[in-house]
Amino acid sequence: MENKKDFDIIIVGAGPVGIYLGYRFSKMDRSVLIIEKDSKESTGSKMDQFHLESMVFDKYEIPPPEEGTDEFITKFNYTSYFGPYGKYQQIMEYSITAMRFQFFIQRLLLMAEKEGVEFIFSAEYKKPIIKDKMLTGIKYDLNGSIHTVSANLIVDASGSSAIVRTSLPEEIGVENFRILDEEKMYVIQRVIEWKNPDKPHPGKGKKLESVSYLYYKTWIAPHFLPNANILGGGQPGGFENQEKAMETFLKDVSLPPYKIVDVHKATTAYRRSPFSIVGNGFLCIGDSACMSKSFSGEAIESSWNVTLIAVEEIDKLLNEGLLLTQENLWDINVRFFRNQGAKLAALLAQIPSAANLTKKDVSYLFKHNIIFSGEDFKSMWENLELNFGFGRLFKIIGLFLGGLITRKFTKKALSTMLKYMKISGAIRNHYEEYPTDISNYDEWVSKAKDLWEPVESMRYTLEDES
Ligand SMILES: Cc1cc2nc3c(=O)[nH]c(=O)nc-3n(C[C@H](O)[C@H](O)[C@H](O)COP(=O)(O)OP(=O)(O)OC[C@H]3O[C@@H](n4cnc5c(N)ncnc54)[C@H](O)[C@@H]3O)c2cc1C
């Protein structure tokens, strides 16, 4: 390896993905620097509570939060999904842990520091340093003065701003697109306090701790305050659409009396990942690389999965004394896109066709356990795909035909779903054939672009029906 660098790895962004990546590299005795624009105390203050699948703690070797600490809210085994008007309850059995984000991030920070990761807080990434088409370092601003630091690999873990990736020239080898407003879901989370907390309400009771009303893209989730829950919702096109959707939801589904005690607004990306997540001296991961699960908007677990692949491959290259060029890093792309990346892409292509369905169609699917069944939700969470055995597929075809004959399910909905099932299947197949040889990449990208072209984006659909 030429020219000794200050660090093996520099990571921009101390979010859940950047810190975890730094921690894993440090465990392999790699020198890691994380640059974070927020102060140490405020790191992780971007959101209040969140949840993770309970299995992640074992899988990623992070101790689970301890009950009774500020970090822990609750652990629940069931999520209830309801169709329009709050009818046709479907229950998913899958363990989820609800936590407070900032406390979790602060614990991760400590774990990483103990492992030897260096942090510079209140430091903002400014620009890349490039030499012979390789990213070799970055410039950052600390208290108004500009500093330079070098590494064998620069990682963008800056979240949806993708501040490093979007600043890179083409020669690094990664798409530098920004996430556009129309590629975001606009989320409003209202903290609500129940006026009669002892009476039954969603958010309380067996199998009702976490409740989702899919048609309205609205949910009720645990909150750490007593007698409180999150009443949340997300819609494409702007926060005003979420407000309108909430009005429709509250007209259709009557909730017991509550008062709103706090409101948080945020966005999540709803977009395909860059076709390559590695470049010359570069890796992007997490929200900066649009790795979210499109059915939930969550990217932490999926990005940690990529972390394990990246750390293994990069450690191998460094041990061999090889430069971290895009070509040498290519196996990270191959391992990601041929597996999890293919599933994420297929879901992203498929979901709008289901999410944009009418009330009548969604009701039919919920009522007859088609696609929106507890088992289907579990399969999506667990395996990132729907699992149709032959027998079930046969039954579903029968139910679709029955729906058409009785006019309870529209032909338009069926043809849209079939159309996107086909597109999404083709996208998945194409990703599963991600080129192992970088010289076939351009050809692969050209076909991938054609496949993505007809994919529908998320629309605000509730208005079409009122
Ligand atoms: C309302 C809401 C609820 C969510 N709930 C969940 C959930 O329950 N479970 C789940 O898995 N996911 C959830 N998500 C998604 C989740 O928050 C993201 O997928 C996750 O935070 C991505 O992690 P990240 O590390 O890639 O980016 P981020 O968490 O965005 O972290 C990026 C870090 O980079 C820093 N940074 C940015 N720019 C610079 C710069 N110029 N210089 C230096 N540092 C910089 C930021 O300050 C930040 O600390 C939710 C998202 C929203 C909006």
The ligand as a Gaussian input file, in Angstrom:
#p B3LYP/6-31G(d) Opt

LIG

0 1
 C      -39.557000       9.231000      12.150000
 C      -38.612000       8.120000      11.856000
 C      -38.717000       6.926000      12.546000
 C      -37.828000       5.884000      12.283000
 N      -37.948000       4.733000      12.981000
 C      -37.071000       3.729000      12.767000
 C      -37.149000       2.530000      13.511000
 O      -38.003000       2.382000      14.378000
 N      -36.243000       1.539000      13.255000
 C      -35.291000       1.675000      12.283000
 O      -34.503000       0.733000      12.044000
 N      -35.217000       2.798000      11.542000
 C      -36.070000       3.830000      11.765000
 N      -35.983000       4.966000      11.032000
 C      -34.946000       5.065000      10.013000
 C      -33.606000       5.304000      10.708000
 O      -33.674000       6.464000      11.485000
 C      -32.508000       5.452000       9.687000
 O      -32.585000       4.422000       8.737000
 C      -31.149000       5.399000      10.377000
 O      -31.041000       6.416000      11.339000
 C      -30.040000       5.518000       9.352000
 O      -28.830000       5.550000      10.029000
 P      -27.546000       6.244000       9.412000
 O      -26.468000       6.027000      10.424000
 O      -27.364000       5.811000       8.015000
 O      -27.914000       7.803000       9.324000
 P      -28.339000       8.837000      10.445000
 O      -29.014000       8.183000      11.573000
 O      -29.074000       9.919000       9.729000
 O      -26.960000       9.403000      10.990000
 C      -26.145000      10.225000      10.194000
 C      -25.194000      11.008000      11.079000
 O      -24.344000      11.782000      10.216000
 C      -24.179000      13.077000      10.747000
 N      -23.859000      14.015000       9.663000
 C      -24.676000      14.455000       8.674000
 N      -24.031000      15.336000       7.905000
 C      -22.780000      15.447000       8.395000
 C      -21.649000      16.219000       8.027000
 N      -21.677000      17.104000       7.025000
 N      -20.503000      16.088000       8.737000
 C      -20.440000      15.240000       9.803000
 N      -21.504000      14.504000      10.215000
 C      -22.657000      14.594000       9.506000
 C      -25.550000      13.356000      11.381000
 O      -25.470000      14.390000      12.361000
 C      -25.895000      11.999000      12.002000
 O      -25.423000      11.872000      13.313000
 C      -36.847000       6.030000      11.281000
 C      -36.734000       7.242000      10.577000
 C      -37.615000       8.270000      10.863000
 C      -37.472000       9.554000      10.101000

